[in-house]
Amino acid sequence: ASTLGAQAATSGRYFGTAVAAGRLGDSTYVSILDREFNAITPENEMKWDATEPSRNSFSFGSADQIVSHAQSHGQRMRGHTLVWHNQLPSWVSSINDANTLRSVMDNHITQVMSHFKGKIYAWDVVNEAFADGSTQHRSSVFQNVLGNGFIEEAFRTARNADPSAKLCYNDYNIEDWNAAKTQGVYSMVRDFKSRGVPIDCVGFQSHFGTGGPPSTFQTTLSNFAALGVDVQLTELDIAQASSTNYSNTVRACMNVSRCTGITVWGIRDSDSWRSSENPLLFSSNGSKKSAYDAVLSALGGG
Ligand code: G3I
């Protein structure tokens, strides 16, 4: 096939991108989106500050815009994200009573997942809960007020809210098998699987520097998959976007049968949160970069 999404589909995978609702009026952006990608992650529109800016008052306007675009163009949706310490309104981060915070967190998960029920392929239920350079959870209002059990609580609540959505844990800097953070997340997933805590997938954000993916990346993906979860590359971008780095990254996923899809974190370099590093597959004028061809061929196409 001659597009990323169609080629990924030949092996049962998806190829997606982050989308910003504010760009859906840009015709160059939308034409690339609908030609190349068969999955979408909202870049900011499903985060807590956007969906529940004040307690029990929900707003889904810009997220709904993205979901309806995806539905009318046959694109799967990844939901991003329910429980995260960033883009969290201050009314949540200032709660210091555990019973209150537990009910606020559970209500948020339940209301947001119910609103989108049946329309989301996979949810990033908990995002970035582990500390860099450590096997332990990071400090956050959830960790500090609810303790280690908050992740399990979030996943159990999520399963009840939409039993047909896949439930993912998503994080960055967990691509290198030798990193302490990777080991911390691996232990959590192994523990969840052994105790029947519902978890279906792990998202590896894959924000890489000019060195590209760690040499152990495929090992990491296959070790997690062996625990009985799907693995996905959820926010891929690579500083300077070398063809070799992109190709090696995509091949790591292609070599692991439970690596079910890849999402890049934006379409054109000018759409990226790190645009000065030119990390994406399309240049700012919308043309394909050499990394695009490398990805298409690593997916088996071209
Ligand atoms: O919404 C306000 C808008 O009202 C205001 O006019 C504008 C002016 O600066 O700012 C807007 O908010 C910005 C928001 O993006 C929407 O554009 C924030 O300042 C900005 O910080 C925010 O950045 C996002 C970042 O997450 C915040 O944490 C990036 O777009 C988004 O790409 C990035 O995505 C994260 C993933 O969710 C999780 N993993 C890491 C990844 C990269 O940081």
Boltz pocket constraint, residues with backbone or C-beta under 6 A from the ligand:
constraints:
  - pocket:
      binder: B
      contacts: [[A, 43], [A, 44], [A, 86], [A, 87], [A, 205], [A, 235], [A, 273]]
      max_distance: 6.0
